Amino acid sequence: MRIVIVDDTGLRATVLEDGLRDAGFDDIHIVPPRGGFVARIERLAPDVVLMDLGSPSRDTLEEMLVVSRALARPIAMFVDQSDDIMIGAAIDAGVSAYVVDGLRKERVKPILDLAIRRFNAFARLQSELDEAKSAIAERRTIDRAKAILMKSRNLSEPDAYALLRSTAMNQGRRIAEVAEALITASDLLGGAA
Protein backbone atom coordinates (compact mmCIF):
# COMPACT_ATOMS: atom_id res chain seq x y z
CA MET A 1 0.00 0.00 0.00
CA ARG A 2 1.44 3.38 -1.01
CA ILE A 3 0.88 6.09 1.59
CA VAL A 4 1.53 9.80 1.21
CA ILE A 5 1.98 11.97 4.27
CA VAL A 6 1.24 15.66 3.75
CA ASP A 7 3.02 17.49 6.53
CA ASP A 8 3.88 21.14 7.13
CA THR A 9 6.41 20.62 9.94
CA GLY A 10 8.52 17.55 9.21
CA LEU A 11 8.77 16.67 12.89
CA ARG A 12 5.16 15.47 13.09
CA ALA A 13 5.57 13.48 9.86
CA THR A 14 8.15 11.40 11.70
CA VAL A 15 5.49 10.31 14.21
CA LEU A 16 3.18 9.24 11.39
CA GLU A 17 5.96 7.52 9.49
CA ASP A 18 7.11 5.64 12.60
CA GLY A 19 3.55 4.50 13.30
CA LEU A 20 3.16 3.29 9.73
CA ARG A 21 6.48 1.46 9.73
CA ASP A 22 5.60 -0.18 13.08
CA ALA A 23 2.35 -1.35 11.43
CA GLY A 24 4.33 -2.93 8.58
CA PHE A 25 4.01 -0.29 5.86
CA ASP A 26 7.11 0.76 3.95
CA ASP A 27 5.94 2.55 0.75
CA ILE A 28 5.69 5.94 2.46
CA HIS A 29 6.25 9.35 0.87
CA ILE A 30 6.31 12.72 2.62
CA VAL A 31 5.08 15.74 0.66
CA PRO A 32 5.13 19.26 2.12
CA PRO A 33 1.93 21.27 1.37
CA ARG A 34 3.65 23.87 -0.79
CA GLY A 35 3.85 24.80 -4.46
CA GLY A 36 2.20 22.25 -6.68
CA PHE A 37 1.97 19.57 -4.02
CA VAL A 38 -1.37 18.31 -5.39
CA ALA A 39 0.32 17.41 -8.69
CA ARG A 40 3.12 15.67 -6.78
CA ILE A 41 0.58 13.63 -4.84
CA GLU A 42 -1.25 12.71 -8.05
CA ARG A 43 2.02 11.51 -9.62
CA LEU A 44 2.70 9.30 -6.59
CA ALA A 45 -0.80 7.74 -6.98
CA PRO A 46 -1.18 6.84 -3.31
CA ASP A 47 -3.69 4.39 -1.89
CA VAL A 48 -4.15 6.58 1.20
CA VAL A 49 -3.26 10.16 2.14
CA LEU A 50 -2.47 11.17 5.72
CA MET A 51 -2.42 14.91 6.36
CA ASP A 52 -0.82 16.40 9.38
CA LEU A 53 -1.60 20.06 9.20
CA GLY A 54 -1.45 21.24 12.80
CA SER A 55 -3.79 24.23 12.48
CA PRO A 56 -4.97 24.27 8.87
CA SER A 57 -6.14 27.51 7.34
CA ARG A 58 -9.30 27.78 5.26
CA ASP A 59 -7.07 27.95 2.15
CA THR A 60 -5.35 24.70 3.14
CA LEU A 61 -8.74 23.02 3.56
CA GLU A 62 -9.76 24.31 0.13
CA GLU A 63 -6.64 22.69 -1.32
CA MET A 64 -7.57 19.47 0.46
CA LEU A 65 -10.88 19.57 -1.41
CA VAL A 66 -8.86 19.67 -4.63
CA VAL A 67 -6.73 16.74 -3.44
CA SER A 68 -9.79 14.74 -2.43
CA ARG A 69 -11.55 15.26 -5.75
CA ALA A 70 -8.43 14.64 -7.81
CA LEU A 71 -7.44 11.44 -6.04
CA ALA A 72 -10.69 9.85 -4.85
CA ARG A 73 -8.70 8.10 -2.12
CA PRO A 74 -9.09 7.75 1.65
CA ILE A 75 -7.76 10.78 3.49
CA ALA A 76 -7.09 11.05 7.22
CA MET A 77 -6.39 14.51 8.62
CA PHE A 78 -4.61 15.21 11.89
CA VAL A 79 -5.04 18.69 13.40
CA ASP A 80 -4.07 20.25 16.73
CA GLN A 81 -7.31 22.16 17.24
CA SER A 82 -10.56 22.54 15.41
CA ASP A 83 -13.95 24.18 15.24
CA ASP A 84 -17.28 23.46 13.56
CA ILE A 85 -16.33 25.37 10.40
CA MET A 86 -13.09 23.41 9.98
CA ILE A 87 -14.85 20.09 10.62
CA GLY A 88 -17.52 20.97 8.05
CA ALA A 89 -14.88 22.00 5.52
CA ALA A 90 -12.98 18.74 6.11
CA ILE A 91 -16.13 16.69 5.58
CA ASP A 92 -16.94 18.68 2.43
CA ALA A 93 -13.39 18.03 1.25
CA GLY A 94 -13.98 14.29 1.50
CA VAL A 95 -11.78 13.64 4.52
CA SER A 96 -12.52 10.12 5.79
CA ALA A 97 -11.05 10.55 9.29
CA TYR A 98 -10.56 13.85 11.11
CA VAL A 99 -8.45 13.53 14.26
CA VAL A 100 -8.09 16.43 16.68
CA ASP A 101 -5.09 16.43 19.00
CA GLY A 102 -4.45 12.73 18.64
CA LEU A 103 -1.14 12.29 16.88
CA ARG A 104 0.57 9.31 18.47
CA LYS A 105 2.31 6.60 16.52
CA GLU A 106 0.28 3.78 18.09
CA ARG A 107 -2.95 5.43 16.87
CA VAL A 108 -1.85 5.70 13.22
CA LYS A 109 -2.79 2.16 12.10
CA PRO A 110 -6.33 2.17 13.59
CA ILE A 111 -6.98 5.61 12.13
CA LEU A 112 -5.66 4.48 8.75
CA ASP A 113 -7.98 1.45 8.87
CA LEU A 114 -10.91 3.68 9.83
CA ALA A 115 -10.22 6.11 6.99
CA ILE A 116 -10.10 3.28 4.45
CA ARG A 117 -13.32 1.69 5.75
CA ARG A 118 -15.20 5.00 5.80
CA PHE A 119 -13.97 5.88 2.32
CA ASN A 120 -15.03 2.48 0.96
CA ALA A 121 -18.44 2.71 2.66
CA PHE A 122 -18.99 6.18 1.24
CA ALA A 123 -17.84 5.07 -2.22
CA ARG A 124 -20.34 2.18 -2.11
CA LEU A 125 -23.14 4.55 -1.10
CA GLN A 126 -22.16 6.97 -3.85
CA SER A 127 -22.16 4.16 -6.39
CA GLU A 128 -25.59 2.99 -5.25
CA LEU A 129 -26.90 6.56 -5.44
CA ASP A 130 -25.51 6.98 -8.96
CA GLU A 131 -27.11 3.69 -10.02
CA ALA A 132 -30.46 4.72 -8.53
CA LYS A 133 -30.33 8.11 -10.28
CA SER A 134 -29.49 6.38 -13.55
CA ALA A 135 -32.36 3.92 -13.12
CA ILE A 136 -34.79 6.77 -12.43
CA ALA A 137 -33.57 8.68 -15.50
CA GLU A 138 -33.93 5.54 -17.64
CA ARG A 139 -37.44 4.94 -16.27
CA ARG A 140 -38.42 8.52 -17.19
CA THR A 141 -37.02 8.04 -20.68
CA ILE A 142 -38.90 4.77 -21.12
CA ASP A 143 -42.12 6.34 -19.80
CA ARG A 144 -41.79 9.23 -22.23
CA ALA A 145 -41.14 6.85 -25.14
CA LYS A 146 -44.18 4.76 -24.12
CA ALA A 147 -46.30 7.95 -24.11
CA ILE A 148 -45.10 8.77 -27.64
CA LEU A 149 -45.99 5.26 -28.86
CA MET A 150 -49.34 5.31 -27.07
CA LYS A 151 -50.25 8.61 -28.71
CA SER A 152 -48.81 8.02 -32.19
CA ARG A 153 -49.83 4.35 -32.58
CA ASN A 154 -52.86 4.32 -30.28
CA LEU A 155 -51.31 1.57 -28.12
CA SER A 156 -52.01 0.62 -24.52
CA GLU A 157 -49.17 1.13 -22.05
CA PRO A 158 -48.34 -2.62 -21.86
CA ASP A 159 -48.33 -2.83 -25.67
CA ALA A 160 -46.07 0.25 -25.97
CA TYR A 161 -43.63 -1.29 -23.49
CA ALA A 162 -43.76 -4.64 -25.30
CA LEU A 163 -42.93 -2.88 -28.58
CA LEU A 164 -39.95 -1.08 -26.96
CA ARG A 165 -38.76 -4.35 -25.41
CA SER A 166 -39.04 -6.39 -28.59
CA THR A 167 -37.32 -3.66 -30.63
CA ALA A 168 -34.48 -3.57 -28.09
CA MET A 169 -34.12 -7.35 -28.21
CA ASN A 170 -34.16 -7.41 -32.03
CA GLN A 171 -31.48 -4.71 -32.19
CA GLY A 172 -29.39 -6.08 -29.32
CA ARG A 173 -29.75 -2.82 -27.40
CA ARG A 174 -31.06 -1.79 -24.03
CA ILE A 175 -34.68 -0.63 -23.78
CA ALA A 176 -33.52 2.78 -22.52
CA GLU A 177 -31.35 3.22 -25.65
CA VAL A 178 -34.28 2.40 -27.94
CA ALA A 179 -36.51 4.74 -25.92
CA GLU A 180 -33.93 7.55 -26.21
CA ALA A 181 -33.69 7.03 -29.99
CA LEU A 182 -37.51 7.13 -30.27
CA ILE A 183 -37.67 10.36 -28.28
CA THR A 184 -34.95 11.94 -30.43
CA ALA A 185 -36.74 10.91 -33.63
CA SER A 186 -40.03 12.20 -32.31
CA ASP A 187 -38.45 15.52 -31.35
CA LEU A 188 -36.95 15.84 -34.81
CA LEU A 189 -40.31 15.13 -36.42
CA GLY A 190 -42.07 17.61 -34.11
CA GLY A 191 -44.28 15.09 -32.40
CA ALA A 192 -42.78 14.96 -28.92
CA ALA A 193 -45.13 13.88 -26.16
N, C-alpha and C positions, 0 to 999 in steps of 0.2 A: 504494500500500500504506500503510495507516494503522498507525503504530507508536507504542506507549506505552512510555515509559521510567519505571520506578518507581525513584526515587532518594531516598536519605535524607540526601544532603549538598548537592546542587546543583552543586558543583564537578565531581564525577565525571560527572554527567549531561551536562555540557558536552562531555566527551571522547566520550561515546556519540553525542551529537547531531552533533558535528563529523564523526565517522566516517560517520554515516548520510547527512549532507548531501553529503560528499565522494563517497559511493557513489550519489548521485542521488536520495535520498529526501527528501521535503519535508513530508509529512503526519505530523509528529512532535509528540507531546504528552508533557509531563513531569508526573507525578503523584507527590507525596510520599506515603510509606506511613504516613499518619496518618488518623484519624477518617473512616471511611466510604469509604476509597479504593477498595475493591473495587467499590462501587456506581458510583463515578466512572469506573472502568475499563470496567465493563459498559456504561455510557451511551456511552462513546467507541467501543465495538465495534471494537477494534483487530484487525488481521490477525496481529500479532506483539506480544509483550510482552518488553521487555528490563528486567531487574531488576538494579540495582546496589545491593547491600546492604552492602558492606563486610564486616562481621562479623555476619551475621544471627543473631538469637536463635532459640530453638526456637519461640517464639510467632510470630515473623515467618514461619518456615517453615510453621507451621500455617496462617497466613493465606494463604500462597502456594498451599497445597492447596485452599483455598476459591476462590482466583482461578482456578487451573487447572481445577477442576471446573466453575466457573460459565462460563468462557469457552470451554473446549475449543479453545484456540489454542496455537501454538508459543510456548514461553517459554524465554528464555536468561537465566541468572543469573550475574552476576559477583560474586565474593567475594574478599576479601583473603587469608583463610586458611580452612582447612577441616579436617574430620576425618571418620572413617567414618560417624558418626552423622548429621552434617549432609548428607553425600553421599546416604546412604540416605533421609533425610527429603526431600531435593530430588527424588530419583527417584520416591519415593512421591507427591510433590506433582505429578508430571507434567512436571517441568522437562526440556526437550528438550536443552539444552546447559548444562553447569555448568562455568564457567571460574574457576579459582583463580589469583589474582595475574596476570591477563593483560589488564588494561584499557588498551588502546592503540587509538587511532582507526583505524589501518590494519588492525586485527584485527576490527573490528566487522562488516564486510560478510561475511567468510567464516564468522564465528560465526553471524550471522543466517541465512545460507544453510544451514548445518549444522542449526540448530534447526528450520528449516522442513522440511528433508528428513527428519530424525528423526521429527518430529511426524507427517508424512504417512505414513511407513513404519509407525509405530506405529498410526496410525488405520486403515490398510489391514489390518494384522494383527488389530486389534480387530474390525473389520468381518467379516473372514473367520472369526474365532472365534465371533462372534455368529451368523453364518449357519450354522456347523457345529453349534452348540448347538441352534439352531432346527430344523435338519434332524433331529438326533437325537431331539428332543422330538416332532417330527411322526412320525417312524418308530415311536416307542414308542406314540403314540396310535393309529396305523394298526394296529400289531400287536395292541394291546388290542382294537380294534374287530373285527379279523379273528377273534380268539379268541372274542369274543361271538357272532359270526355262525356260526363253526364249531360252537360248543356249542348255540346255540339253533335253528339250521337244519340241523344235521348236514352242514355243507359241508366240503370239503377247503380247505386254505389257498389254493391258486390260485383256487378258485371264490369264496371269501370276498373275496379281493382284487378279482377281476373284478366282483363285485357292488358293492363300494365304488366302484370306478372308473367303472362304468357309471352308477351313481346320481349321482356327482359330475358326470359329463358331461351327464346329462339335466337336472340342476339348475343347471348353469353354475357350479359351485362347485369348490373344491379338494378333493382326496381327504381331506386332513387335517381340513377343516371338516366333511365328511360323517361322518368317523370320530368326531370330537368330539361331534357331535350324537347319533350312535348310542350312544356311551358315556353321555352325559347321560341319554338316554331309558332306557337299560338300568339306570342307577343309580336313576332315579325309579321304575322298575317293580320294583326289588329283584332284578334278575337279573345284576348286574355280574360279569364274569369276573375 
